[in-house]
Amino acid sequence: MPVRPIRLFPDDVLSVPCRPVASFDSNLKSLVADLWETMRASPGVGLAAPQIGVSLRASVIDVGPVTLKRKMDSSYAGPIVIVNPELVEGDGAQTPREGCLSVPDLLANVRRHQRVRVRYLDENGGKQEIVAHGFEALALQHEVDHLDGKLFLDRVSNLKTDVFRRKGSG
């Protein structure tokens, strides 16, 4: 379970839609373990397989520590592994300032659904569904975007007014 290097924009793997996971085997379990290890060694709350160079529809998310520390509006389902996710419903709107481990120097105001329903498979191939709101909904949408070959910058309305350099970078 090594910490893997995080791919940075404009790496091509970040802009290509990922292949669905077909085998729920030891290779997937190893990938998931690497995703957890890499995410926990970084300042993020989620990490998608393409961010470590693997073009498969798998991601890990754990918003708990951030939502508890910052008292953010959020549901919290605990740490989750999402494989082959599908956003099936979204409503409401939020426009938080969003960042990404693959674009470490920038933040942006990104319009997202306030509440989402996502169907996915867990790491054992079991069918799952989650309804999330607030920060957890944002994280789910962000990770599904990665698996679709999109970055948060692709969702910015105005690059001049909605993108900001992180404090202490550049």
FENKA-V59918 format. One record per run of one state. SS is the DSSP state (a for helix, b for strand, c for the rest). FROM is the first residue (numbers start at 1). TO is the last residue. Records with the same first field share a line. If there is no record, write none. Layout:
SS = FROM-TO, FROM-TO
//
This chain:
c = 1-11, 16-18, 20-25, 41-45, 53-55, 57-57, 62-63, 71-73, 75-79, 92-93, 101-102, 113-114, 122-126, 148-151, 156-158, 166-170
a = 12-15, 26-40, 49-52, 64-70, 134-147, 152-155, 159-162
b = 19-19, 46-48, 56-56, 58-61, 74-74, 80-91, 94-100, 103-112, 115-121, 127-133, 163-165
//
